[in-house]
């Protein structure tokens, strides 16, 4: 089954991560049950998920859904019972990635004779957790493999530990499962993994690259910018391989192209169904009121859903770039460009902190891309400084874990700068 010791170790690492994330996530949701704001399917998460029950049980007819199911799941989607339309402003990518696990949950409900609130059962809640933990652990394995090409195994573990626990990534991996951020984390890890493969490009490689790119676009619109920068950074080196592949396998690739672009086709079909157009801006009146007055201070430093109080690795990615520019600048400049572009977009958005959450969640998607400049920052430090920064990141990880277990999911302060609420979380 395994070709060598490295494969065995990698499998054990994945198995450990999968088991740990499952345990922590199920423990966190042990008392959540359904139809409350602690539930896995609530508000935004239900909006990302609703496409699956709509397609499998209710034939995209809002009139067939259980009574008041939209209200029971936090109004993350809307059911227009007069027209029969199922309306969700969220893209379909999260549901598409979760669909194999959703199918398993449907089978279990069928075998168990469950007919109450189909698509929103306890089984579906549990399998949503399993699904996200599976893809998250697979992403961590791919990151380990990529890091292992440049660092010792212990250094790889240390970097992954800091990325997970010295940031709010851990929260969105275990507490707020069901959002698209951890799904984007997996997709961008997969893209990095394919683009950094040393073997000559083949048909499966190109199919995976196109499919994951399409999936990234139907997970979150902002992923477009990350995708462009990622392909410009790593894709240029594979251009000659790609040309050779197109010449040798053109007709096979042409036949596979519609399948690779299937996520985009499904998204366009939904827009046509819901809004009467193949392309649509589904966020209605939400937009960028701070376009010429971006709220960077709130974005970066607010105690309520700010970025840096909950994500120290990104602080050092941004500040330390000049220190490793000479050695790694050409390779990492797109990560810095992505950081500032993402920062501007969210600082200009109508809800700078993106509503409820544990720190700003908009950067979790791109943490696999930011991990490599963070590793370069660590490389640029002397041995003594590495110990100092390791201690700092470890203390921050302990601090975040303490706050996360006292945190209820939304900032409860009177404003985003209220120290009293911060202190309550610290000692609560």
N, C-alpha and C positions, 0 to 999 in steps of 0.2 A: 504493500500500500504506500509506504514511504520509501523514497530512493536513498535517503541518507539521514545522518544525524541532524543536519540543518532542517530538513523537512519535518522531522519529528518534533524538533524544538518549536518550529513555527506553528505546527498544529497545536501543540500544547499551549503556546502563547494565545492563539485564537480561542481555544477552548476555555482557557482561564478568563480571558476578557469577556467572552460571551456569558459565561457563568456568573462572573462578578457583576456585570451590568444587569443581568436578569435578576439576580438576588437583590441588588440595591433598588432597582426600579420597582419590582413587585413589593418589596418592603415599604417603599415610599408610597405606593398606591394601595396598601393592604386594607385601608379603611375608607378608600375613596368611593367605592361602589360606582353607581351610574347616576346620570342626570343631576349632577351638582358641579360646581366650578372647580372641584379638585379632580374630577373624572378625566380619564384619558380622552374621551370624546366630548369636548366642550368648546364652545365658541369657535375660534379660528380653526382648531383641530377638527371639529365636526365639519367645517366648511371645506377643508382639504379632503375629507374622507367621504363625503356624501355621494360622490360619483359612483362609488362601488355598490352600495345598496340600491341606488337609483337604477343602475344598469342591471343588477342581478335579480332583484325582487320586485321592483316597482315600475320597470319599463319606462323610466324617465317621465312618469306621469305623477305629478304632485298630489293628485286626488287619491292615489292608492296608498300613500304613506300613512303610518299610524297617526292618530289624532294628536296634535300638539307636539309632535316629535321635534320640530325646529325649536320651539320654546324650551322643551326639556333638555336640549343639548346646547343651550346658550345662544341661540340665534346666529350661529356661524353660517347658516344658509337660510334661504327663504323658499317657501312653497306657495306658489301662486295657484290656488285651487280653482280659480276661474279659467285660466288659460291652461293649467296643468303643467306649467313649467317649473323645473327645479333650478333655482337660481343660486349660484355661488360665485363670488367675485374672485375666488382663489383658483390658481391653475391646477391642472389634473396630475402633475408629475408625482406628487406624494402618493396619491391613490394608485397610480400605475405601478410604482415601485413596490407598494404593499400588496398588490393584487394576489400573488401566489399564497401569501399567508391568510389573506381574506378568504380565498377559496377553501383552504383547509378548515378555517373556522366555520364556514358555511356547511361543510360536510359534517363536522362534529355536531352542529345544531340540528342538522337533518337526522343524523343517527340517534340523537338524544330526544327527538320529537319536539324540539323547542319551536314554538310558533308565535311567541310574544315579542313584539318590536324587532322583527327580523332585520338583520343588518346592524342593529345597535345592542345586541345581547351582551351578556357578561363575557361570553366566549370571544366575541369580537374585540372587546376591550382588552382582554388578556393577550390575544394574538397581535394586536397593534403594538403592545409592549415587546413581545417576542420578535416581531418583524424589525423594529427599530434597533433593538439590541443586536440582532444578527448582522445587519448592515453596518452598524457602528463598529462592532468587533472585527468585521472583515476589513473595514477601513483602517483600523489600528494595525492589523496584520500587514497590510500593504505598505503603510508608513514605516513599520519596522523593517521590512525588506528593503525599502528604498534607503532608509538611514543606514542600514547595515553595510551598504556599499562604501561608506565614508567614515563610519565611526565604530568603536568597539560596542559590543552588545550592551554593556552596562551604561555607556553614554547614551545609546538609543533609548533604553528604558527610562533613563533620567529625563531626556527631552520629552518623551511621550507623557511621563508623569506630570511634568510642569505644564504641558499643553492642556492636559485634562483637568488637573486639580488646582493650578494657579490661575485658572480662568473660569468663566461660567460655562465652558463646554460640558463639564460634568453634569450641571443642572439640566441642560437640554438633552443630554443623553439618558437621564434617568427620571427626572421629574416632569419636564414638559415634553414628553414623547408625543408624537402625533403632529408636531409642527414640521415644516419643511426644512428647517435648518440642519438637522442631523442628516436628512436625506441628501441635501446639497453637499454636506461634508463628505459623505460617501462617494457621491458622483465625482467631485473634484479630486478626491484621492484616487479614484479609478482612472481618471484622465491623466493625472500625473504619472501614475504607474505605467500606463500604456506609452506615454510620450517619452518616458525615461528607460524603457526596455532597450536592452543592448542588442537583442536579436534582430535580424532583418525583418522588415515589416511584411506581414502576410494578409490574406483576405480576412481572417478572423480579427486581426489587429485593427484593420481599417473599419470593419463593421462595428467593433466595439467602440472605436473612437467616435464614429458618426452617431451611433445610438446614444452613447453617454452625453455627447454634445447636445443632441435633441432633447434628451431627458433633462439636462441642466436648464434649457430654455423654458421647459414647461413645469419647472419647479418654482422658480422665482424670476421675474423679469430682469432684476438687477444682475442675474447671473450672466447675462449677455456680455457685460463689460469684462468680467473675470474670464469668461471663455475666450474672448478675443485676445486678451493679454497673455493668457496661458498658451494659446496656439501660436502666437507670435514669438513667445519665448522659447518654447521647446519644439514647435512644429517645423520651424525653419530648418533645423538640423536633419529632419526626416524627409525633406522635400524631394531629394533625389531618389530615395527609397520609394516614395509615393509615386513618382513618375514611372519608375520601373514596374511597379505593381500594376499601375493603370494600363501600361502597354501589354503586360503579360496576361492580365485577368480582367480586361475591360468588360466583357459581356457578363461575366459572373458578378462583378461589382455592380453593374447596371441593374441586374436582376435583383440584387440584394438591397439596393438603395431604398426602395419604398418601405421595406421592412425596417431598415435602420432609422428611417425618418417617421416611423409609425407614431411616436409620441406627438410630433408636431401636427400630424394629420388628425389625430383624435382631438387635440386642443382646438383646431380650426373647426372641426365638426361640432364641438360643444358651443363655440362662439356663434356659429350659424344657428344652432338650435335655440340658444338662450337670447341672443341679441340681434339675430337676423343678418349677421355679417361674418365673413370668414376671419376677419381680424377685428378686435374690439378692445377698448379700454374699459375693463370691467370694474374699476374702482370708483366709478361715478364722480362725485364732487371732491373726492380726496385728491390732493395734489401737493404742490410745492409753494406754499405761501411765503416761505423764507428764502426764496431763490436768490434774492439780492441782499439778504440779511441772515446768512446761515448761522445757526445756533451752535457753534462749535464748543463753547464753554459748557453748555448743558450736555451736549453729546458726549464729551470726553470726561467731564469731572463731576457730573451730578451724582449725588448719593442715591437718588431714585432713578435707576436704570441708566446711569452713566456707563461709559466704557471702561476707563482705566481703573476705577475702584474695584472692578470685578474681573479685570483681565490684565495682569501685569506683563505677561509676555509681549503683548502688542505695544505697550508703552515703550519697551526697550527695542522692539523692531523699528518703531518710528524714530526714536531718539538716537539710536546707535548706528544708523546706516552709514554715516561718514567714516566710522571706525573700521569698517570692513569693505569700503567701496573699492579700494585698489585691488583687493584680492577677489572679491565676489560681486562687484558692482554690476558688471555686464549681465550676470546671471540673475541677480535679484532685483534689478530696477523695476521690472513689471510688478513685483509684489508691493513695492513702495508706492508705485503709481496706483495700484488697485486700492491700497489702504486709503490714500488721500481722496481718490475718486469716490469710494464708498462713503467716506466720512462726509464729503460735501453733499452727496445725494441724501443721506439721512439727516444731516444738519439743515437741509432745505425742506425736508418733508413736513407735512402738517403735524404729524405726531412724532416728534424727534426721538422719543424713547420707545416707540412702537407699542405703547400700551403696557399691559401687565407683563412682567418678566423678571428675571434675576440678572440685573445688568443688561446692557444693550445686546440684544440677540442677533442683530444684523450682521455681525462679523464672524459668528460661529461657522457659517457656511464656508468661509474662506480660510479657516485656520490651517488646513493642510498646506495651503500655498504659503501662509505666513510662517509655518514651522521651519522651513529651510533657511530663511534669513535669520530667524531666531537662533537656529543652530550655528550659523556663521557668527552671530554676535557672541555666542558662548565661546566659539573657537578663538575669537580675537582677544579674549581675556587671558591674563596670566593665570597660573595655577592657583595662587592665593585668592585672586579675585573670583575665580570660579567657585571656590568654597564659600566666599562671602555671598555671592549672588545665589548660589544653591540654597544657602540658609535662608536668604530673603524670600525666595520663591516657595520654599517649604513652609515657612511661617505664614505666608499669604495663603497657601493651600489649606492649612489648618484653620486659619481665620475664615476663609470662604465656606469651608465645610460647617463650621460652627454657625455662621449666619444662615446658611441654606436650610439647616434643620429647624431654625426658628422662624424662617420666612414662610409666609402664607401664599405666596404666588403673586401678590400685588403690593406695591409700595403704599404703605398706610399713612405716611406723613402728610402734613398739611401742604407741604410743597416739596420739591425734589431736592432741596438743600437742607432739610431739617435734621440737625444733628441728634436731637432727642430720639427720633425714630431709629436712627442708626445705632445709638447707644442701647436702646431697648432690645434690638436684635442681638447685639453683642453679649448682653448679660442675661437675655431671656431664655 
